[in-house]
Amino acid sequence: MTLTKPISHRPRPSARLRYGAAAAAVAAAAVAGGSAVDADSAWYRALRKPDWQPPSWAFGAVWTPLYGTIAYAAGHALGRVEAGPARRALVGSLAVNLALNAGWNVLFFARRSPGAGLAGTLLLDLSNADLLRRTARVDRTAARALVPYAAWCGFATVLNASIVRRNR
């Protein structure tokens, strides 16, 4: 008698598909979020910001590799997780995270609301914790790759809170 896998079992997607889909999702979030940013607007320039805020060029220099690590981590973790509820939960966590990531720019810049931005970045921090937890369950290498992203978002939360405090 030959034992076979259940019909509902689906193989893991190929590496090209995993990394390509992850890169496309991350790029879409980056473009969507970036389209809301206007750091040269009179509104943004008039905000009182802390002396320790990095120069505007540093944000692009930091976010570019961070987006790369998010795509890498997602593609890598999706190669380790079995099809089914765990994979769906990981994909869902990543989707929520990317939506919150892009949404912060809309809240802060497009709505011109540092307070809404702060609420958004606090939600993003919670989402980062969830994404890290889910990723670590299936792939510690991928989870380690997400740590700088989570740390930078934590820094962004402190920066956003400082801007809110200075601009009541």
C-alpha positions as CSV (number, residue, x, y, z in Angstrom):
1,M,0.0,0.0,0.0
2,T,1.4,3.4,-1.0
3,L,0.7,6.4,1.2
4,T,0.1,9.7,-0.7
5,K,-0.2,13.2,0.5
6,P,-3.7,14.7,0.9
7,I,-5.0,16.2,-2.3
8,S,-5.4,19.6,-0.5
9,H,-1.6,19.8,0.0
10,R,0.0,22.4,-2.2
11,P,3.7,22.7,-2.7
12,R,5.5,25.8,-1.6
13,P,5.8,28.4,-4.4
14,S,9.0,28.5,-6.3
15,A,11.8,30.9,-5.1
16,R,11.3,33.1,-8.1
17,L,7.6,33.4,-7.4
18,R,8.1,34.0,-3.7
19,Y,10.7,36.6,-4.0
20,G,9.1,38.3,-7.0
21,A,5.7,38.5,-5.2
22,A,7.3,39.8,-2.0
23,A,9.3,42.4,-4.0
24,A,6.3,43.5,-5.9
25,A,4.2,43.9,-2.7
26,V,7.0,45.8,-1.0
27,A,7.5,48.1,-4.0
28,A,3.8,48.8,-4.3
29,A,3.7,49.8,-0.6
30,A,6.8,52.0,-1.1
31,V,5.4,53.7,-4.1
32,A,1.9,54.2,-2.5
33,G,3.4,55.6,0.6
34,G,6.1,57.7,-1.2
35,S,3.5,59.3,-3.4
36,A,1.9,60.9,-0.3
37,V,5.2,62.4,1.0
38,D,5.9,66.1,0.3
39,A,8.8,67.0,2.6
40,D,9.3,70.3,0.7
41,S,5.8,71.5,1.5
42,A,5.4,74.7,3.4
43,W,3.3,72.8,6.0
44,Y,6.0,70.3,6.7
45,R,8.8,72.8,6.7
46,A,6.9,74.9,9.2
47,L,6.6,72.0,11.7
48,R,8.9,72.3,14.7
49,K,11.1,69.2,14.7
50,P,13.7,68.0,17.1
51,D,17.4,68.8,16.6
52,W,18.1,65.0,16.4
53,Q,15.9,64.4,13.4
54,P,18.0,63.0,10.6
55,P,18.4,65.1,7.4
56,S,15.7,64.5,4.8
57,W,18.1,62.6,2.5
58,A,18.8,60.0,5.2
59,F,15.2,58.7,5.1
60,G,15.6,57.5,1.5
61,A,19.0,56.2,2.3
62,V,17.6,54.1,5.2
63,W,14.2,53.1,3.7
64,T,15.7,51.7,0.4
65,P,17.7,48.8,2.1
66,L,14.9,48.3,4.7
67,Y,12.4,47.7,1.9
68,G,14.9,45.2,0.4
69,T,15.2,43.3,3.7
70,I,11.4,43.2,4.0
71,A,11.1,41.6,0.5
72,Y,14.0,39.2,1.3
73,A,12.5,38.2,4.6
74,A,9.1,37.6,3.2
75,G,10.4,35.6,0.3
76,H,12.6,33.5,2.5
77,A,9.9,32.9,5.2
78,L,7.4,31.9,2.6
79,G,9.8,29.2,1.4
80,R,9.8,27.7,4.9
81,V,6.2,27.8,5.9
82,E,3.8,25.0,4.9
83,A,0.7,25.8,2.9
84,G,-2.4,26.3,4.9
85,P,-3.3,28.5,7.9
86,A,0.2,29.4,8.9
87,R,1.1,30.6,5.4
88,R,-2.2,32.5,5.1
89,A,-1.5,34.1,8.5
90,L,2.0,35.1,7.5
91,V,0.9,36.6,4.2
92,G,-1.9,38.4,6.0
93,S,0.4,39.8,8.6
94,L,2.8,41.0,5.9
95,A,-0.1,42.6,3.9
96,V,-1.4,44.5,7.0
97,N,2.1,45.6,7.8
98,L,2.8,47.0,4.3
99,A,-0.6,48.7,4.3
100,L,0.2,50.4,7.7
101,N,3.7,51.3,6.4
102,A,2.2,53.1,3.4
103,G,-0.6,54.5,5.4
104,W,1.6,56.3,7.8
105,N,2.7,58.6,4.9
106,V,-0.9,59.3,4.0
107,L,-1.9,60.1,7.7
108,F,1.1,62.3,8.4
109,F,1.8,64.0,5.0
110,A,-1.4,63.9,2.9
111,R,-3.7,64.5,5.9
112,R,-1.2,66.8,7.4
113,S,-1.8,65.2,10.8
114,P,1.2,64.3,13.0
115,G,-1.3,63.0,15.6
116,A,-2.9,60.6,13.1
117,G,0.6,59.7,11.9
118,L,1.5,58.8,15.5
119,A,-1.5,56.6,15.8
120,G,-0.5,55.0,12.5
121,T,3.1,54.4,13.5
122,L,2.0,52.9,16.9
123,L,-0.2,50.4,14.9
124,L,2.7,49.7,12.6
125,D,4.9,48.9,15.6
126,L,2.3,46.4,16.8
127,S,2.1,45.0,13.3
128,N,5.9,44.7,13.3
129,A,5.8,42.7,16.5
130,D,3.2,40.4,15.0
131,L,5.1,40.0,11.7
132,L,8.4,39.3,13.6
133,R,6.6,36.7,15.8
134,R,5.0,34.9,12.9
135,T,8.2,35.0,10.8
136,A,10.3,33.7,13.7
137,R,8.0,30.7,14.1
138,V,8.9,29.5,10.6
139,D,12.3,31.1,9.8
140,R,14.7,32.7,12.3
141,T,16.9,34.0,9.5
142,A,14.1,36.0,8.0
143,A,13.0,37.3,11.4
144,R,16.5,38.5,12.1
145,A,16.4,40.4,8.7
146,L,13.3,42.2,9.9
147,V,14.8,43.5,13.1
148,P,16.4,46.7,11.6
149,Y,13.0,47.5,10.0
150,A,11.2,47.2,13.3
151,A,14.0,49.2,15.1
152,W,13.8,52.0,12.5
153,C,10.0,52.1,12.8
154,G,10.4,52.4,16.6
155,F,12.8,55.3,16.1
156,A,10.2,56.8,13.7
157,T,7.5,56.5,16.4
158,V,9.7,58.4,18.9
159,L,10.4,61.1,16.2
160,N,6.7,61.3,15.3
161,A,5.8,61.7,19.0
162,S,8.4,64.5,19.4
163,I,6.9,66.3,16.5
164,V,3.4,66.0,17.9
165,R,4.6,67.3,21.3
166,R,6.3,70.3,19.7
167,N,3.3,71.2,17.4
168,R,0.3,71.1,19.7
